[in-house]
Amino acid sequence: MDVACRECHSLHEASVQTCPVCGSSSLSDDWAGCVIVAHPNQSDVAGTMNVTQLGTYALKVR
């Protein structure tokens, strides 16, 4: 996972052209920290980050 979506912060392999989670084409390889969300509807962290789908997310995307 090399790029993060600037819109939803989901992490993906560098070969991805658009975010499969939200459809945005605004991707960045400049990101920091990550969190794995397994149960988004039960997670306080997911709620704070507005995450609704399970996956791996960057904490900060530039």
PDB file of N, CA, C and O in Angstrom:
ATOM      1  N   MET A   1       0.842  -1.180   0.000  1.00  0.00           N
ATOM      2  CA  MET A   1       0.000   0.000   0.000  1.00  0.00           C
ATOM      3  C   MET A   1       0.880   1.233   0.000  1.00  0.00           C
ATOM      4  O   MET A   1       1.570   1.527   0.976  1.00  0.00           O
ATOM      5  N   ASP A   2       0.844   1.929  -1.082  1.00  0.00           N
ATOM      6  CA  ASP A   2       1.765   3.040  -1.234  1.00  0.00           C
ATOM      7  C   ASP A   2       1.107   4.403  -1.379  1.00  0.00           C
ATOM      8  O   ASP A   2       1.773   5.419  -1.179  1.00  0.00           O
ATOM      9  N   VAL A   3      -0.169   4.462  -1.716  1.00  0.00           N
ATOM     10  CA  VAL A   3      -0.823   5.756  -1.884  1.00  0.00           C
ATOM     11  C   VAL A   3      -2.048   5.844  -0.986  1.00  0.00           C
ATOM     12  O   VAL A   3      -2.686   4.838  -0.678  1.00  0.00           O
ATOM     13  N   ALA A   4      -2.364   7.067  -0.574  1.00  0.00           N
ATOM     14  CA  ALA A   4      -3.537   7.318   0.254  1.00  0.00           C
ATOM     15  C   ALA A   4      -4.470   8.265  -0.488  1.00  0.00           C
ATOM     16  O   ALA A   4      -4.027   9.182  -1.180  1.00  0.00           O
ATOM     17  N   CYS A   5      -5.738   8.031  -0.336  1.00  0.00           N
ATOM     18  CA  CYS A   5      -6.747   8.908  -0.917  1.00  0.00           C
ATOM     19  C   CYS A   5      -6.839  10.175  -0.074  1.00  0.00           C
ATOM     20  O   CYS A   5      -6.945  10.104   1.151  1.00  0.00           O
ATOM     21  N   ARG A   6      -6.799  11.320  -0.721  1.00  0.00           N
ATOM     22  CA  ARG A   6      -6.889  12.586   0.007  1.00  0.00           C
ATOM     23  C   ARG A   6      -8.308  12.841   0.533  1.00  0.00           C
ATOM     24  O   ARG A   6      -8.487  13.633   1.458  1.00  0.00           O
ATOM     25  N   GLU A   7      -9.297  12.189  -0.037  1.00  0.00           N
ATOM     26  CA  GLU A   7     -10.685  12.401   0.380  1.00  0.00           C
ATOM     27  C   GLU A   7     -11.065  11.534   1.582  1.00  0.00           C
ATOM     28  O   GLU A   7     -11.555  12.047   2.587  1.00  0.00           O
ATOM     29  N   CYS A   8     -10.836  10.202   1.478  1.00  0.00           N
ATOM     30  CA  CYS A   8     -11.293   9.296   2.543  1.00  0.00           C
ATOM     31  C   CYS A   8     -10.148   8.674   3.344  1.00  0.00           C
ATOM     32  O   CYS A   8     -10.391   7.961   4.318  1.00  0.00           O
ATOM     33  N   HIS A   9      -8.894   8.939   2.940  1.00  0.00           N
ATOM     34  CA  HIS A   9      -7.685   8.475   3.628  1.00  0.00           C
ATOM     35  C   HIS A   9      -7.426   6.971   3.511  1.00  0.00           C
ATOM     36  O   HIS A   9      -6.544   6.455   4.198  1.00  0.00           O
ATOM     37  N   SER A  10      -8.164   6.259   2.665  1.00  0.00           N
ATOM     38  CA  SER A  10      -7.910   4.828   2.514  1.00  0.00           C
ATOM     39  C   SER A  10      -6.577   4.603   1.802  1.00  0.00           C
ATOM     40  O   SER A  10      -6.178   5.398   0.951  1.00  0.00           O
ATOM     41  N   LEU A  11      -5.895   3.515   2.156  1.00  0.00           N
ATOM     42  CA  LEU A  11      -4.580   3.196   1.592  1.00  0.00           C
ATOM     43  C   LEU A  11      -4.711   2.113   0.529  1.00  0.00           C
ATOM     44  O   LEU A  11      -5.483   1.166   0.675  1.00  0.00           O
ATOM     45  N   HIS A  12      -3.927   2.276  -0.560  1.00  0.00           N
ATOM     46  CA  HIS A  12      -3.985   1.351  -1.690  1.00  0.00           C
ATOM     47  C   HIS A  12      -2.609   1.181  -2.319  1.00  0.00           C
ATOM     48  O   HIS A  12      -1.691   1.952  -2.041  1.00  0.00           O
ATOM     49  N   GLU A  13      -2.474   0.177  -3.162  1.00  0.00           N
ATOM     50  CA  GLU A  13      -1.227  -0.032  -3.899  1.00  0.00           C
ATOM     51  C   GLU A  13      -1.014   1.124  -4.863  1.00  0.00           C
ATOM     52  O   GLU A  13      -1.971   1.763  -5.298  1.00  0.00           O
ATOM     53  N   ALA A  14       0.236   1.387  -5.194  1.00  0.00           N
ATOM     54  CA  ALA A  14       0.597   2.531  -6.029  1.00  0.00           C
ATOM     55  C   ALA A  14       0.015   2.448  -7.435  1.00  0.00           C
ATOM     56  O   ALA A  14      -0.113   3.475  -8.102  1.00  0.00           O
ATOM     57  N   SER A  15      -0.335   1.269  -7.896  1.00  0.00           N
ATOM     58  CA  SER A  15      -0.851   1.114  -9.252  1.00  0.00           C
ATOM     59  C   SER A  15      -2.297   1.587  -9.412  1.00  0.00           C
ATOM     60  O   SER A  15      -2.789   1.676 -10.537  1.00  0.00           O
ATOM     61  N   VAL A  16      -2.978   1.886  -8.325  1.00  0.00           N
ATOM     62  CA  VAL A  16      -4.376   2.330  -8.360  1.00  0.00           C
ATOM     63  C   VAL A  16      -4.454   3.754  -8.902  1.00  0.00           C
ATOM     64  O   VAL A  16      -3.686   4.621  -8.485  1.00  0.00           O
ATOM     65  N   GLN A  17      -5.382   3.998  -9.832  1.00  0.00           N
ATOM     66  CA  GLN A  17      -5.574   5.331 -10.411  1.00  0.00           C
ATOM     67  C   GLN A  17      -6.697   6.101  -9.732  1.00  0.00           C
ATOM     68  O   GLN A  17      -6.653   7.329  -9.654  1.00  0.00           O
ATOM     69  N   THR A  18      -7.702   5.383  -9.240  1.00  0.00           N
ATOM     70  CA  THR A  18      -8.800   6.003  -8.503  1.00  0.00           C
ATOM     71  C   THR A  18      -9.055   5.188  -7.240  1.00  0.00           C
ATOM     72  O   THR A  18      -8.792   3.986  -7.203  1.00  0.00           O
ATOM     73  N   CYS A  19      -9.555   5.832  -6.233  1.00  0.00           N
ATOM     74  CA  CYS A  19      -9.817   5.182  -4.954  1.00  0.00           C
ATOM     75  C   CYS A  19     -11.012   4.235  -5.080  1.00  0.00           C
ATOM     76  O   CYS A  19     -12.099   4.671  -5.460  1.00  0.00           O
ATOM     77  N   PRO A  20     -10.833   2.951  -4.769  1.00  0.00           N
ATOM     78  CA  PRO A  20     -11.959   2.024  -4.840  1.00  0.00           C
ATOM     79  C   PRO A  20     -12.997   2.242  -3.740  1.00  0.00           C
ATOM     80  O   PRO A  20     -14.110   1.725  -3.839  1.00  0.00           O
ATOM     81  N   VAL A  21     -12.656   2.993  -2.701  1.00  0.00           N
ATOM     82  CA  VAL A  21     -13.594   3.239  -1.606  1.00  0.00           C
ATOM     83  C   VAL A  21     -14.536   4.395  -1.941  1.00  0.00           C
ATOM     84  O   VAL A  21     -15.752   4.259  -1.805  1.00  0.00           O
ATOM     85  N   CYS A  22     -13.983   5.537  -2.382  1.00  0.00           N
ATOM     86  CA  CYS A  22     -14.825   6.710  -2.627  1.00  0.00           C
ATOM     87  C   CYS A  22     -14.851   7.172  -4.084  1.00  0.00           C
ATOM     88  O   CYS A  22     -15.669   8.016  -4.449  1.00  0.00           O
ATOM     89  N   GLY A  23     -13.964   6.627  -4.916  1.00  0.00           N
ATOM     90  CA  GLY A  23     -13.957   6.985  -6.332  1.00  0.00           C
ATOM     91  C   GLY A  23     -13.127   8.198  -6.686  1.00  0.00           C
ATOM     92  O   GLY A  23     -13.071   8.576  -7.856  1.00  0.00           O
ATOM     93  N   SER A  24     -12.485   8.815  -5.724  1.00  0.00           N
ATOM     94  CA  SER A  24     -11.671  10.003  -5.969  1.00  0.00           C
ATOM     95  C   SER A  24     -10.397   9.643  -6.730  1.00  0.00           C
ATOM     96  O   SER A  24      -9.848   8.554  -6.562  1.00  0.00           O
ATOM     97  N   SER A  25      -9.940  10.561  -7.559  1.00  0.00           N
ATOM     98  CA  SER A  25      -8.667  10.360  -8.257  1.00  0.00           C
ATOM     99  C   SER A  25      -7.549  11.174  -7.596  1.00  0.00           C
ATOM    100  O   SER A  25      -6.434  11.230  -8.114  1.00  0.00           O
ATOM    101  N   SER A  26      -7.841  11.796  -6.469  1.00  0.00           N
ATOM    102  CA  SER A  26      -6.860  12.588  -5.744  1.00  0.00           C
ATOM    103  C   SER A  26      -6.123  11.673  -4.756  1.00  0.00           C
ATOM    104  O   SER A  26      -6.561  11.482  -3.621  1.00  0.00           O
ATOM    105  N   LEU A  27      -5.001  11.115  -5.208  1.00  0.00           N
ATOM    106  CA  LEU A  27      -4.211  10.185  -4.411  1.00  0.00           C
ATOM    107  C   LEU A  27      -2.849  10.796  -4.115  1.00  0.00           C
ATOM    108  O   LEU A  27      -2.339  11.595  -4.900  1.00  0.00           O
ATOM    109  N   SER A  28      -2.260  10.422  -2.988  1.00  0.00           N
ATOM    110  CA  SER A  28      -0.973  10.977  -2.578  1.00  0.00           C
ATOM    111  C   SER A  28      -0.072   9.881  -2.022  1.00  0.00           C
ATOM    112  O   SER A  28      -0.534   8.964  -1.343  1.00  0.00           O
ATOM    113  N   ASP A  29       1.213   9.988  -2.318  1.00  0.00           N
ATOM    114  CA  ASP A  29       2.173   9.070  -1.704  1.00  0.00           C
ATOM    115  C   ASP A  29       2.816   9.702  -0.467  1.00  0.00           C
ATOM    116  O   ASP A  29       3.723   9.122   0.130  1.00  0.00           O
ATOM    117  N   ASP A  30       2.345  10.883  -0.089  1.00  0.00           N
ATOM    118  CA  ASP A  30       2.848  11.595   1.085  1.00  0.00           C
ATOM    119  C   ASP A  30       1.814  11.488   2.212  1.00  0.00           C
ATOM    120  O   ASP A  30       0.935  12.339   2.352  1.00  0.00           O
ATOM    121  N   TRP A  31       1.940  10.431   3.004  1.00  0.00           N
ATOM    122  CA  TRP A  31       1.004  10.180   4.098  1.00  0.00           C
ATOM    123  C   TRP A  31       1.765   9.664   5.307  1.00  0.00           C
ATOM    124  O   TRP A  31       2.907   9.220   5.182  1.00  0.00           O
ATOM    125  N   ALA A  32       1.138   9.720   6.477  1.00  0.00           N
ATOM    126  CA  ALA A  32       1.798   9.287   7.716  1.00  0.00           C
ATOM    127  C   ALA A  32       0.817   8.526   8.595  1.00  0.00           C
ATOM    128  O   ALA A  32      -0.363   8.869   8.670  1.00  0.00           O
ATOM    129  N   GLY A  33       1.317   7.490   9.258  1.00  0.00           N
ATOM    130  CA  GLY A  33       0.529   6.704  10.187  1.00  0.00           C
ATOM    131  C   GLY A  33      -0.584   5.930   9.511  1.00  0.00           C
ATOM    132  O   GLY A  33      -1.087   6.338   8.464  1.00  0.00           O
ATOM    133  N   CYS A  34      -0.962   4.828  10.100  1.00  0.00           N
ATOM    134  CA  CYS A  34      -2.090   4.087   9.544  1.00  0.00           C
ATOM    135  C   CYS A  34      -2.840   3.369  10.653  1.00  0.00           C
ATOM    136  O   CYS A  34      -2.294   3.069  11.715  1.00  0.00           O
ATOM    137  N   VAL A  35      -4.100   3.107  10.371  1.00  0.00           N
ATOM    138  CA  VAL A  35      -4.959   2.393  11.297  1.00  0.00           C
ATOM    139  C   VAL A  35      -5.754   1.374  10.487  1.00  0.00           C
ATOM    140  O   VAL A  35      -6.224   1.671   9.388  1.00  0.00           O
ATOM    141  N   ILE A  36      -5.898   0.175  11.037  1.00  0.00           N
ATOM    142  CA  ILE A  36      -6.705  -0.856  10.390  1.00  0.00           C
ATOM    143  C   ILE A  36      -8.062  -0.867  11.078  1.00  0.00           C
ATOM    144  O   ILE A  36      -8.153  -1.051  12.291  1.00  0.00           O
ATOM    145  N   VAL A  37      -9.108  -0.671  10.297  1.00  0.00           N
ATOM    146  CA  VAL A  37     -10.468  -0.647  10.825  1.00  0.00           C
ATOM    147  C   VAL A  37     -11.147  -1.962  10.445  1.00  0.00           C
ATOM    148  O   VAL A  37     -11.383  -2.233   9.267  1.00  0.00           O
ATOM    149  N   ALA A  38     -11.456  -2.771  11.455  1.00  0.00           N
ATOM    150  CA  ALA A  38     -12.091  -4.070  11.219  1.00  0.00           C
ATOM    151  C   ALA A  38     -13.604  -4.009  11.430  1.00  0.00           C
ATOM    152  O   ALA A  38     -14.354  -4.719  10.760  1.00  0.00           O
ATOM    153  N   HIS A  39     -14.047  -3.173  12.348  1.00  0.00           N
ATOM    154  CA  HIS A  39     -15.476  -3.050  12.667  1.00  0.00           C
ATOM    155  C   HIS A  39     -15.833  -1.569  12.717  1.00  0.00           C
ATOM    156  O   HIS A  39     -15.926  -0.996  13.802  1.00  0.00           O
ATOM    157  N   PRO A  40     -16.034  -0.941  11.561  1.00  0.00           N
ATOM    158  CA  PRO A  40     -16.235   0.511  11.538  1.00  0.00           C
ATOM    159  C   PRO A  40     -17.447   0.989  12.335  1.00  0.00           C
ATOM    160  O   PRO A  40     -17.421   2.096  12.873  1.00  0.00           O
ATOM    161  N   ASN A  41     -18.499   0.190  12.423  1.00  0.00           N
ATOM    162  CA  ASN A  41     -19.686   0.641  13.145  1.00  0.00           C
ATOM    163  C   ASN A  41     -19.534   0.513  14.661  1.00  0.00           C
ATOM    164  O   ASN A  41     -20.379   1.009  15.406  1.00  0.00           O
ATOM    165  N   GLN A  42     -18.461  -0.150  15.134  1.00  0.00           N
ATOM    166  CA  GLN A  42     -18.221  -0.306  16.568  1.00  0.00           C
ATOM    167  C   GLN A  42     -16.973   0.434  17.042  1.00  0.00           C
ATOM    168  O   GLN A  42     -16.614   0.349  18.216  1.00  0.00           O
ATOM    169  N   SER A  43     -16.312   1.156  16.144  1.00  0.00           N
ATOM    170  CA  SER A  43     -15.023   1.772  16.448  1.00  0.00           C
ATOM    171  C   SER A  43     -15.144   3.272  16.682  1.00  0.00           C
ATOM    172  O   SER A  43     -15.695   3.993  15.851  1.00  0.00           O
ATOM    173  N   ASP A  44     -14.627   3.738  17.816  1.00  0.00           N
ATOM    174  CA  ASP A  44     -14.593   5.177  18.085  1.00  0.00           C
ATOM    175  C   ASP A  44     -13.638   5.887  17.126  1.00  0.00           C
ATOM    176  O   ASP A  44     -13.910   7.004  16.688  1.00  0.00           O
ATOM    177  N   VAL A  45     -12.524   5.240  16.804  1.00  0.00           N
ATOM    178  CA  VAL A  45     -11.553   5.823  15.872  1.00  0.00           C
ATOM    179  C   VAL A  45     -12.187   5.972  14.494  1.00  0.00           C
ATOM    180  O   VAL A  45     -12.044   7.018  13.861  1.00  0.00           O
ATOM    181  N   ALA A  46     -12.885   4.944  14.024  1.00  0.00           N
ATOM    182  CA  ALA A  46     -13.565   5.017  12.726  1.00  0.00           C
ATOM    183  C   ALA A  46     -14.603   6.134  12.726  1.00  0.00           C
ATOM    184  O   ALA A  46     -14.755   6.843  11.731  1.00  0.00           O
ATOM    185  N   GLY A  47     -15.307   6.290  13.826  1.00  0.00           N
ATOM    186  CA  GLY A  47     -16.286   7.363  13.929  1.00  0.00           C
ATOM    187  C   GLY A  47     -15.655   8.736  13.837  1.00  0.00           C
ATOM    188  O   GLY A  47     -16.181   9.624  13.167  1.00  0.00           O
ATOM    189  N   THR A  48     -14.529   8.914  14.508  1.00  0.00           N
ATOM    190  CA  THR A  48     -13.806  10.181  14.472  1.00  0.00           C
ATOM    191  C   THR A  48     -13.285  10.484  13.069  1.00  0.00           C
ATOM    192  O   THR A  48     -13.277  11.636  12.635  1.00  0.00           O
ATOM    193  N   MET A  49     -12.847   9.430  12.358  1.00  0.00           N
ATOM    194  CA  MET A  49     -12.304   9.591  11.008  1.00  0.00           C
ATOM    195  C   MET A  49     -13.387   9.556   9.930  1.00  0.00           C
ATOM    196  O   MET A  49     -13.072   9.705   8.749  1.00  0.00           O
ATOM    197  N   ASN A  50     -14.645   9.365  10.304  1.00  0.00           N
ATOM    198  CA  ASN A  50     -15.756   9.236   9.351  1.00  0.00           C
ATOM    199  C   ASN A  50     -15.577   8.057   8.411  1.00  0.00           C
ATOM    200  O   ASN A  50     -15.920   8.145   7.232  1.00  0.00           O
ATOM    201  N   VAL A  51     -15.044   6.956   8.922  1.00  0.00           N
ATOM    202  CA  VAL A  51     -14.831   5.738   8.149  1.00  0.00           C
ATOM    203  C   VAL A  51     -16.050   4.835   8.306  1.00  0.00           C
ATOM    204  O   VAL A  51     -16.492   4.564   9.422  1.00  0.00           O
ATOM    205  N   THR A  52     -16.590   4.371   7.174  1.00  0.00           N
ATOM    206  CA  THR A  52     -17.761   3.493   7.208  1.00  0.00           C
ATOM    207  C   THR A  52     -17.492   2.110   6.641  1.00  0.00           C
ATOM    208  O   THR A  52     -18.341   1.224   6.746  1.00  0.00           O
ATOM    209  N   GLN A  53     -16.311   1.910   6.035  1.00  0.00           N
ATOM    210  CA  GLN A  53     -15.970   0.612   5.451  1.00  0.00           C
ATOM    211  C   GLN A  53     -14.702   0.080   6.103  1.00  0.00           C
ATOM    212  O   GLN A  53     -13.807   0.851   6.449  1.00  0.00           O
ATOM    213  N   LEU A  54     -14.622  -1.239   6.269  1.00  0.00           N
ATOM    214  CA  LEU A  54     -13.405  -1.801   6.836  1.00  0.00           C
ATOM    215  C   LEU A  54     -12.254  -1.634   5.860  1.00  0.00           C
ATOM    216  O   LEU A  54     -12.458  -1.592   4.646  1.00  0.00           O
ATOM    217  N   GLY A  55     -11.039  -1.540   6.397  1.00  0.00           N
ATOM    218  CA  GLY A  55      -9.857  -1.357   5.567  1.00  0.00           C
ATOM    219  C   GLY A  55      -8.735  -0.696   6.342  1.00  0.00           C
ATOM    220  O   GLY A  55      -8.797  -0.553   7.564  1.00  0.00           O
ATOM    221  N   THR A  56      -7.709  -0.295   5.607  1.00  0.00           N
ATOM    222  CA  THR A  56      -6.544   0.368   6.186  1.00  0.00           C
ATOM    223  C   THR A  56      -6.569   1.832   5.757  1.00  0.00           C
ATOM    224  O   THR A  56      -6.752   2.137   4.579  1.00  0.00           O
ATOM    225  N   TYR A  57      -6.384   2.729   6.714  1.00  0.00           N
ATOM    226  CA  TYR A  57      -6.523   4.156   6.465  1.00  0.00           C
ATOM    227  C   TYR A  57      -5.313   4.924   6.990  1.00  0.00           C
ATOM    228  O   TYR A  57      -4.750   4.569   8.026  1.00  0.00           O
ATOM    229  N   ALA A  58      -4.919   5.964   6.281  1.00  0.00           N
ATOM    230  CA  ALA A  58      -3.842   6.851   6.717  1.00  0.00           C
ATOM    231  C   ALA A  58      -4.382   7.834   7.740  1.00  0.00           C
ATOM    232  O   ALA A  58      -5.518   8.296   7.627  1.00  0.00           O
ATOM    233  N   LEU A  59      -3.572   8.152   8.736  1.00  0.00           N
ATOM    234  CA  LEU A  59      -3.977   9.134   9.736  1.00  0.00           C
ATOM    235  C   LEU A  59      -3.807  10.563   9.218  1.00  0.00           C
ATOM    236  O   LEU A  59      -4.595  11.446   9.559  1.00  0.00           O
ATOM    237  N   LYS A  60      -2.781  10.790   8.396  1.00  0.00           N
ATOM    238  CA  LYS A  60      -2.527  12.108   7.841  1.00  0.00           C
ATOM    239  C   LYS A  60      -2.132  11.971   6.380  1.00  0.00           C
ATOM    240  O   LYS A  60      -1.243  11.188   6.046  1.00  0.00           O
ATOM    241  N   VAL A  61      -2.777  12.717   5.519  1.00  0.00           N
ATOM    242  CA  VAL A  61      -2.464  12.708   4.085  1.00  0.00           C
ATOM    243  C   VAL A  61      -2.163  14.131   3.653  1.00  0.00           C
ATOM    244  O   VAL A  61      -2.938  15.050   3.917  1.00  0.00           O
ATOM    245  N   ARG A  62      -1.025  14.305   2.984  1.00  0.00           N
ATOM    246  CA  ARG A  62      -0.642  15.640   2.496  1.00  0.00           C
ATOM    247  C   ARG A  62      -0.791  15.697   1.005  1.00  0.00           C
ATOM    248  O   ARG A  62      -0.521  16.732   0.397  1.00  0.00           O
TER     249      ARG A  62
END
